Every structure is written in C-alpha cells, then in structure tokens.
Amino acid sequence: MKEETNQRTRLPQWMKMEMPSGAKYSKVKNLVRKNGLHTICTSGKCPNIGECWNHGIATFMILGNICTRNCKFCGVPTGIPLPPDSEEPAKIAESIRIMNLKHAVITSVDRDDLPDLGASFWVKTILKIKEVNPKVKMEVLIPDFQGREELIQQVIDASPEVISHNVETVERLTPQIRSVAEYRKSLSVLSYISHSGVITKSGIMLGLGEKEEEVIQTMKDIRKAGCKIITIGQYLAPPSSLLPVTKYINPEQFDKYHEIGINLGFSFVESSPLVRSSYHSDKHINA
C-alpha cells in the first residue's frame, strides 16, 4: 500500500519546479513579511513565484487571509475573518512603490460576511495603488460578488486595466469543488464585465476528472462570455485538501488546448502544466 501511495503522489517530470531565488525575489519576500501583507503567490504556493517576483510582478491578496467559503481546491484558510485592515490599501500601494513593480495583480478572499461583500474595499485599494503608483498597470482577480452587478460595477468604475474572474473547472464538476460559486453565475459575471469594455480574463484547472470535450465546451463558454484571455493549468492539491489530483495532464495536451483557444478567438491563451491565473499577466493588458 505504501508503494502504491508513493506512485500516486509522485509528480511527473514536467511538474518539477525550481526553488525560487534571486535578489529581486528576496527583496519582495522581505517586504511582504515586513508589512504583514498577503500574496496568493505564497498562500496558493504558486510554482512561478520566483519567475514572477524576479520580473517585477506580484499578486497581492486583500481583505485578509481567511475566506468565508470552503472551495475544495484552494489552500487558503476558511473560517470567520477578521475585520478588514483599513491601512491595507496604503500598505500595498507603498510596497508596490518600494518594490518598483511594473505590474501588480490584486486578488482577495471571498468576504460574504460583509454587507457589500468587500466591493468598497476593492475600490479603495485600486484607487490608492493608482494614486501612489500612477504608471503601474493592474489586473484584478475578483470573486463573484454573488453575481450582484452593482458591486461588480464599482470595481469596473475604479478602472483597472484587466478584470479577471476564474470559472475554475467544467460545469459538471463545479458543485463538487467550489463552495457557493456557480458555473453559470461566473459566466454571467464575466459577460457583465466584458460588455463594459474592460479586458476580461478567466482561468480553469485540469486534473480534476474533467473530460476533453468538457474542457473545450468550457473554453467556448468563456469565450462567448467575452473573455479575451484564458489561463489553463494543472491542479495541484494543497496539503490540507481532501480533493486529490485525478490525473497529471501532459504538456502535449496543454498545447492542444492552446491551439483550440487561439482558434476560438482568444487573444492570449496561457496553457501549460505550471500556469496559474497571474502567469504572464503583464502581457495581457495588450489584449
């Protein structure tokens, strides 16, 4: 049994990752710790953290580090969050300035405990970053805000360059791996954003038991919702997750999805095993 378990958990060669290093990586890491900031790069154990931080790109997570939802694929802690830190927008804006970042990605935990689900805090953060760093380009990876268009509109009005919301998986598997969120609701969020004229983006994970035809249909649904950018990567189970990887998808299959995505009309298709939502996000503002 032990040998069988080791075989099941052993990563294929194409999933091997280099340990992050480099002067800029160390600088970003120290500033994040010093200011008590949260990044999805660390909370989500992103395999590209070294590459992104050394290239002047970082993904900050606002509204704390405790999510009100309990999605099976996610390693972020779930529970009752603390009240939002009123100084967090200024801390993030100043950290971006000190780091001399050229591109920043902002995401958040879900805050279903707040009356406006955190929308006004999102706006404060975006505006503060723009005030302190007028040349920095920004992508925001937002929750679904329960599909409430008036809250989504607040983020749109704050004018980030790219607004992203992840569908995460195919429709059939959504109830099994996402908490509260719904496949069709996520598509409606993307459609609302894209109709506002903002560059719209989404992402999905593979290796959860999806079929190829389901992945292609999901790509079609996302494109139909108006997204110009899609990211497709391999699901990696967080240490605390009870949701195992069902299959490690080989690079050739990811290449196939890349070609399909381009043929569907996406401007950018980031599709490979180690791709995550913010991978190469600095290029996506040109979509």
Secondary structure, DSSP 8 states (H G I E B T S, - for coil): -HHHHHHHH---GGG------SHHHHHHHHHHHHTT-EEHHHHTT-TTHHHHHHTTEEEEEES-S-BSS--TT--S-BS------TTHHHHHHHHHHHHT-SEEEEEE---TTSTTTTHHHHHHHHHHHHHH-TT-EEEEE---GGG-HHHHHHHHHT--SEEE---BS-TTTHHHH-SS--HHHHHHHHHHHHHTT-EEEEEEEE-SS--HHHHHHHHHHHHHTT-SEEEEEE----TT-S--------HHHHHHHHHHHHHHT-SEEEESTT--TTTTHHHHTT-
